[in-house]
Amino acid sequence: MPSVSDSHLAARAQAVEPFHVMRLLARARELEALGRSIVHLEIGEPDFPTPAPIVAAGQAALAEGRTLYTPAAGLPALRQAIAEEYGRRDGVDVEPARVLIAPGASGALQLAFSALLEPGDRVLIGDPSYPCYRQVLRLMGVEPVAVPLGPENDYRLTAGQAESAWGPGIRAVVVASPANPTGSVLDPATLAELYALCRARGAVLIVDEIYQGLTYETPARTALSIGSTDLYVINSFSKYFGMTGWRIGWAVAPREAAGVLERLAQNLYIAANTLAQHAALAAFDMTTLAIVEERRGIFQQRRDRLLSALRGLGFAIPHTPAGAFYLYAGLPERVAEDAMIFASRLLEEAGVAVTPGQDFGEHEAGRHVRFAYTRDLCELDEGVRRIGEFLSGC
């Protein structure tokens, strides 16, 4: 029987699923409080502090009393800086008017979803993919349509797969590049084919580029480089620039839609954090870019170390992830239990926290876990040692 308070809650709100990893993280903190040593391989957050030039810019803004609201679409100087960075980095001409600042990529996604979708619409997403896509869509009364992805395509949604899964009511396709949890990167040709399919079917392509910049062997280009101005690109200062707690991101929208997104921002959150916007102005300074590029190289070293070690323990990782800071790994054959039980036992018995595949969808989720290489090499090595000992008892 639902409680009296539960009976007043919206069914859509109650249907939103939790992050399973947050339960594991809470338990990991409990164990640490009891004196246990825990190796955290579950956190999708860089362990590096925010680069000093960004911190200094935020401190200066505070000292100067820059604490009032900004325009809902964001500081004009920051919108200009982001537009110029697309030109510098990708050779893409983006009007500053198309750039809207939001409270993180999550806020930018909600702006795009709210502008484009009606209750009852349907949206294609990959499985596995970032869990908030499907949870936010369901909260809006929109049905996520999951397309199973596997190693045969390096977990990348192709236009052929999307077309095969297409059905009535599809209004948008959401992809990420680089992707969470797989680290897969979509090449320009695949993005162009997805865009062409969406355009032919009267739908919109939304590309989440929150891990843009964190690519390794091959630099990833923004989806805006395919030359189309009627798609939506989401990005953030959180991952590449190490500003997770500052909660600052952006959307690039078609010129004709920017006004609608700005009105939505006015009503949903007034404006993004003012201090964070002033701090983010320093993100594109050459000093900051040198810092984050050095860190990118460190992430690549961590990826290579952990990838080799996990394969040696029997985890199935067929492709070397091209970006982000995750390894999406099939459980070794000798592991009988599903990923949720495996992750719980690994934490309790070995003191290693990982994310179960069930957080990212349903397709073979019970046989996968995600490792985040957001810790230094010594911690990664210790985690591998503990996992090896744990597996020896399986």
C-alpha positions as CSV (number, residue, x, y, z in Angstrom):
1,M,0.0,0.0,0.0
2,P,1.4,3.4,-0.9
3,S,1.8,5.9,2.0
4,V,-0.4,9.0,2.2
5,S,2.5,11.1,1.0
6,D,3.3,8.8,-1.9
7,S,-0.2,9.0,-3.1
8,H,0.3,12.7,-3.8
9,L,3.5,12.2,-5.8
10,A,3.3,12.1,-9.6
11,A,3.5,8.7,-11.1
12,R,6.2,9.8,-13.6
13,A,8.3,11.1,-10.8
14,Q,8.0,7.9,-8.8
15,A,9.0,5.9,-11.9
16,V,12.4,7.6,-12.2
17,E,15.0,5.0,-11.3
18,P,18.0,5.7,-9.1
19,F,21.6,5.5,-10.1
20,H,22.6,2.1,-8.7
21,V,26.1,3.4,-8.4
22,M,25.0,6.0,-5.9
23,R,23.8,3.2,-3.5
24,L,27.2,1.6,-3.9
25,L,29.0,4.9,-3.4
26,A,27.0,5.5,-0.2
27,R,28.0,2.1,1.0
28,A,31.6,2.7,0.1
29,R,31.5,5.9,2.2
30,E,30.1,4.0,5.1
31,L,32.9,1.4,4.9
32,E,35.5,4.2,4.7
33,A,34.0,5.7,7.8
34,L,34.5,2.4,9.5
35,G,38.2,2.4,8.6
36,R,38.1,0.3,5.4
37,S,40.3,1.3,2.4
38,I,38.2,1.6,-0.7
39,V,39.5,2.0,-4.3
40,H,37.0,4.2,-6.2
41,L,36.7,3.1,-9.8
42,E,33.0,4.1,-10.0
43,I,33.2,7.9,-10.0
44,G,32.6,9.6,-13.3
45,E,34.5,12.7,-12.1
46,P,38.1,13.7,-12.8
47,D,40.3,13.5,-9.6
48,F,42.3,16.6,-10.7
49,P,41.4,20.0,-9.1
50,T,39.9,22.7,-11.3
51,P,42.8,24.4,-13.1
52,A,44.3,27.3,-11.2
53,P,43.5,30.0,-13.8
54,I,39.8,29.1,-13.7
55,V,39.8,29.2,-9.9
56,A,41.6,32.5,-9.9
57,A,39.0,33.9,-12.4
58,G,36.2,32.8,-10.1
59,Q,37.8,34.3,-7.0
60,A,38.4,37.6,-8.8
61,A,34.7,37.7,-9.9
62,L,33.7,37.1,-6.3
63,A,36.0,39.8,-5.0
64,E,34.7,42.2,-7.6
65,G,31.1,41.6,-6.5
66,R,30.0,39.9,-9.7
67,T,27.2,38.0,-8.0
68,L,24.1,39.3,-9.8
69,Y,22.0,37.4,-12.4
70,T,23.4,37.2,-15.9
71,P,21.2,37.2,-18.9
72,A,19.2,33.9,-19.1
73,A,21.2,32.8,-22.2
74,G,24.5,33.5,-20.3
75,L,27.3,36.0,-20.2
76,P,27.7,37.4,-23.7
77,A,31.5,37.2,-23.3
78,L,31.3,33.5,-22.4
79,R,29.0,32.8,-25.4
80,Q,31.4,34.6,-27.6
81,A,34.4,32.7,-26.2
82,I,32.7,29.3,-26.7
83,A,31.8,30.2,-30.3
84,E,35.4,31.3,-31.0
85,E,36.7,28.0,-29.5
86,Y,34.7,26.1,-32.1
87,G,36.4,28.1,-34.7
88,R,39.9,27.6,-33.2
89,R,39.6,24.0,-32.4
90,D,37.4,22.6,-35.2
91,G,37.3,25.3,-37.9
92,V,33.6,25.7,-37.4
93,D,31.8,29.0,-37.7
94,V,29.2,29.2,-34.8
95,E,27.2,32.3,-34.1
96,P,27.4,33.3,-30.4
97,A,23.6,33.8,-30.6
98,R,23.3,30.0,-31.0
99,V,25.2,29.3,-27.7
100,L,23.1,29.1,-24.5
101,I,24.7,28.7,-21.1
102,A,23.1,26.2,-18.7
103,P,23.7,24.7,-15.3
104,G,25.8,21.8,-16.6
105,A,25.2,19.6,-19.6
106,S,22.2,18.2,-17.7
107,G,20.5,21.6,-17.8
108,A,21.4,22.0,-21.4
109,L,19.9,18.6,-22.2
110,Q,16.7,19.5,-20.4
111,L,16.5,22.8,-22.4
112,A,16.8,20.9,-25.7
113,F,14.3,18.2,-24.7
114,S,11.8,20.7,-23.4
115,A,12.1,22.8,-26.6
116,L,11.7,19.8,-29.0
117,L,9.4,17.2,-27.4
118,E,5.8,16.8,-26.4
119,P,4.3,14.2,-24.0
120,G,3.8,11.0,-26.0
121,D,6.7,11.6,-28.4
122,R,9.4,8.9,-28.7
123,V,13.2,9.3,-28.8
124,L,15.9,6.8,-30.0
125,I,18.8,6.3,-27.7
126,G,21.6,3.7,-27.5
127,D,21.7,0.8,-25.0
128,P,24.1,1.1,-23.2
129,S,24.0,4.9,-22.7
130,Y,24.0,7.6,-20.1
131,P,21.1,6.8,-17.8
132,C,19.7,10.3,-17.4
133,Y,18.6,10.4,-21.0
134,R,15.9,7.8,-20.4
135,Q,15.0,9.0,-16.9
136,V,14.5,12.7,-17.9
137,L,12.6,11.7,-21.0
138,R,10.3,9.5,-19.0
139,L,9.7,12.3,-16.5
140,M,8.6,14.5,-19.4
141,G,6.2,11.8,-20.6
142,V,8.4,11.0,-23.6
143,E,9.2,7.3,-24.4
144,P,12.9,6.4,-24.8
145,V,13.3,3.7,-27.5
146,A,16.5,1.8,-26.7
147,V,18.6,0.4,-29.6
148,P,20.9,-2.4,-28.5
149,L,24.5,-1.7,-29.1
150,G,27.4,-4.1,-29.0
151,P,31.1,-4.5,-29.7
152,E,30.5,-5.4,-33.3
153,N,30.0,-1.6,-34.0
154,D,32.2,-0.5,-31.0
155,Y,28.9,0.4,-29.2
156,R,28.2,3.2,-31.8
157,L,24.7,3.8,-33.0
158,T,24.7,3.7,-36.8
159,A,22.2,5.1,-39.2
160,G,21.3,1.6,-40.3
161,Q,20.6,0.5,-36.7
162,A,18.5,3.7,-36.1
163,E,16.5,3.2,-39.3
164,S,15.8,-0.5,-38.3
165,A,14.5,0.7,-34.9
166,W,12.5,3.6,-36.3
167,G,8.8,3.7,-35.6
168,P,5.8,6.0,-35.3
169,G,6.3,9.0,-33.0
170,I,10.1,9.2,-33.2
171,R,11.0,12.9,-32.9
172,A,14.7,12.8,-32.0
173,V,17.8,10.7,-31.8
174,V,20.3,11.2,-29.0
175,V,23.9,10.1,-29.3
176,A,27.0,10.9,-27.3
177,S,30.6,11.2,-28.6
178,P,32.7,10.3,-26.7
179,A,30.2,8.1,-24.9
180,N,29.5,7.1,-21.4
181,P,29.9,4.2,-20.5
182,T,31.8,2.9,-23.5
183,G,34.2,5.6,-24.5
184,S,33.2,5.2,-28.1
185,V,33.6,8.1,-30.5
186,L,31.4,8.8,-33.6
187,D,33.3,9.7,-36.7
188,P,32.0,12.5,-38.9
189,A,30.7,10.2,-41.6
190,T,28.5,8.3,-39.0
191,L,27.2,11.6,-37.6
192,A,26.4,12.9,-41.1
193,E,24.5,9.7,-41.9
194,L,22.5,9.9,-38.6
195,Y,21.8,13.6,-39.3
196,A,20.6,12.8,-42.9
197,L,18.3,10.0,-41.5
198,C,16.8,12.4,-38.9
199,R,16.3,15.1,-41.5
200,A,14.6,12.7,-43.9
201,R,12.3,11.4,-41.2
202,G,11.4,14.8,-39.8
203,A,13.3,14.3,-36.5
204,V,16.2,16.1,-34.8
205,L,19.7,14.9,-33.9
206,I,20.9,15.8,-30.5
207,V,24.7,15.1,-29.8
208,D,26.0,15.0,-26.3
209,E,29.7,16.1,-26.4
210,I,30.3,16.5,-22.7
211,Y,33.6,14.4,-23.0
212,Q,34.7,16.4,-26.0
213,G,38.5,17.0,-25.7
214,L,39.0,13.8,-23.8
215,T,40.0,11.7,-26.9
216,Y,43.3,10.0,-27.4
217,E,44.7,8.5,-30.6
218,T,42.4,10.5,-33.0
219,P,41.1,14.0,-32.2
220,A,37.3,14.0,-32.2
221,R,35.6,16.8,-34.1
222,T,32.4,18.3,-33.0
223,A,29.2,17.2,-34.7
224,L,28.9,20.8,-35.8
225,S,31.7,20.1,-38.2
226,I,29.3,18.2,-40.6
227,G,28.1,21.7,-41.6
228,S,24.5,21.5,-40.5
229,T,23.0,24.2,-38.4
230,D,19.7,22.5,-37.4
231,L,21.1,20.0,-35.0
232,Y,21.6,20.4,-31.2
233,V,25.0,19.9,-29.5
234,I,25.4,19.7,-25.7
235,N,28.6,20.3,-23.9
236,S,30.0,21.2,-20.5
237,F,33.1,22.5,-18.6
238,S,32.8,19.6,-16.2
239,K,34.9,16.8,-17.7
240,Y,37.7,18.1,-19.9
241,F,38.1,21.3,-17.9
242,G,37.6,19.7,-14.4
243,M,34.7,21.9,-13.3
244,T,32.1,19.3,-12.2
245,G,31.0,21.1,-9.1
246,W,30.8,24.5,-10.8
247,R,27.7,23.2,-12.7
248,I,28.3,25.1,-16.0
249,G,27.6,23.8,-19.5
250,W,26.1,24.9,-22.8
251,A,23.9,24.0,-25.7
252,V,24.4,25.0,-29.3
253,A,21.0,25.2,-31.0
254,P,19.7,26.2,-34.4
255,R,19.5,30.0,-34.7
256,E,15.7,30.0,-35.0
257,A,15.3,28.0,-31.8
258,A,17.7,30.0,-29.6
259,G,15.0,32.4,-28.5
260,V,12.7,29.5,-27.3
261,L,15.6,28.0,-25.3
262,E,16.3,31.3,-23.8
263,R,12.7,31.7,-22.7
264,L,12.8,28.2,-21.2
265,A,15.9,29.1,-19.3
266,Q,14.3,32.3,-17.9
267,N,11.5,30.2,-16.5
268,L,13.4,27.0,-15.4
269,Y,16.4,28.5,-13.7
270,I,16.6,32.3,-14.4
271,A,20.3,31.9,-15.3
272,A,23.3,29.7,-14.8
273,N,25.7,30.3,-11.9
274,T,27.2,33.7,-12.3
275,L,30.6,33.0,-10.6
276,A,30.9,29.8,-12.6
277,Q,30.4,31.7,-15.8
278,H,33.1,34.2,-15.0
279,A,35.4,31.4,-14.0
280,A,34.7,29.6,-17.2
281,L,36.0,32.6,-19.2
282,A,39.5,31.4,-18.2
283,A,38.9,27.9,-19.6
284,F,40.1,28.8,-23.0
285,D,43.3,30.7,-21.9
286,M,46.4,29.1,-23.3
287,T,47.7,28.4,-19.8
288,T,44.5,26.5,-18.9
289,L,44.5,24.6,-22.2
290,A,48.1,23.5,-21.5
291,I,47.0,22.1,-18.1
292,V,44.1,20.2,-19.4
293,E,46.0,18.8,-22.3
294,E,48.7,17.5,-20.0
295,R,45.9,15.9,-17.9
296,R,44.5,14.3,-21.1
297,G,47.8,12.6,-21.6
298,I,47.7,11.3,-18.0
299,F,44.2,9.9,-18.6
300,Q,45.5,8.1,-21.7
301,Q,48.3,6.5,-19.6
302,R,45.7,5.4,-17.0
303,R,43.5,3.9,-19.8
304,D,46.3,1.9,-21.2
305,R,47.4,0.6,-17.8
306,L,44.0,-0.4,-16.6
307,L,42.8,-1.8,-20.0
308,S,45.8,-4.2,-20.2
309,A,45.4,-5.3,-16.6
310,L,41.7,-5.9,-16.8
311,R,42.1,-7.9,-20.0
312,G,44.7,-10.0,-18.2
313,L,42.1,-10.8,-15.5
314,G,39.6,-12.0,-18.1
315,F,37.4,-9.0,-18.6
316,A,36.1,-8.7,-22.1
317,I,37.0,-5.3,-23.6
318,P,37.2,-5.9,-27.4
319,H,37.9,-2.4,-28.4
320,T,40.3,0.2,-27.0
321,P,38.0,3.1,-26.0
322,A,38.8,6.2,-28.0
323,G,37.6,8.8,-25.5
324,A,36.1,9.7,-22.1
325,F,37.6,7.9,-19.0
326,Y,35.7,4.7,-18.8
327,L,36.1,1.0,-19.6
328,Y,32.9,-0.9,-20.2
329,A,33.9,-4.5,-19.5
330,G,32.2,-7.8,-19.9
331,L,32.5,-9.9,-16.8
332,P,35.0,-12.8,-16.9
333,E,33.4,-16.1,-17.8
334,R,34.2,-17.6,-14.3
335,V,31.9,-15.0,-12.7
336,A,28.5,-16.6,-12.3
337,E,26.5,-13.8,-10.7
338,D,25.1,-10.8,-12.5
339,A,26.8,-7.4,-12.5
340,M,24.8,-5.9,-9.6
341,I,25.7,-8.8,-7.3
342,F,29.3,-8.8,-8.5
343,A,29.7,-5.0,-7.9
344,S,28.2,-5.4,-4.4
345,R,30.5,-8.3,-3.5
346,L,33.5,-6.7,-5.0
347,L,32.9,-3.7,-2.7
348,E,32.2,-5.6,0.4
349,E,34.8,-8.2,0.1
350,A,37.6,-6.5,-1.8
351,G,37.1,-2.9,-1.2
352,V,36.8,-1.9,-4.9
353,A,33.9,0.2,-6.1
354,V,32.7,-0.2,-9.7
355,T,29.5,0.6,-11.6
356,P,27.1,-2.2,-12.6
357,G,26.0,-2.3,-16.2
358,Q,22.3,-2.1,-15.1
359,D,22.8,1.7,-14.7
360,F,23.2,2.1,-18.4
361,G,20.3,0.1,-19.9
362,E,19.2,-3.5,-20.3
363,H,21.1,-5.0,-23.3
364,E,23.5,-7.5,-21.7
365,A,23.7,-5.1,-18.8
366,G,23.9,-7.9,-16.2
367,R,27.1,-9.1,-17.7
368,H,29.0,-5.7,-17.8
369,V,30.5,-3.3,-15.3
370,R,32.0,0.1,-15.9
371,F,35.5,1.1,-14.6
372,A,36.4,4.8,-14.3
373,Y,40.1,5.5,-14.6
374,T,39.7,8.7,-12.6
375,R,42.4,7.7,-10.0
376,D,46.1,7.8,-10.2
377,L,48.2,4.8,-11.4
378,C,49.0,3.6,-7.9
379,E,45.3,3.4,-7.0
380,L,44.5,1.7,-10.3
381,D,47.2,-0.9,-9.7
382,E,45.9,-1.5,-6.2
383,G,42.4,-1.9,-7.5
384,V,43.6,-4.4,-10.0
385,R,45.5,-6.4,-7.4
386,R,42.4,-6.6,-5.2
387,I,40.1,-7.6,-8.1
388,G,42.6,-10.3,-9.0
389,E,42.5,-11.7,-5.5
390,F,38.7,-11.5,-5.5
391,L,38.5,-13.4,-8.8
392,S,40.8,-16.1,-7.6
393,G,38.1,-17.2,-5.2
394,C,35.3,-17.3,-7.9
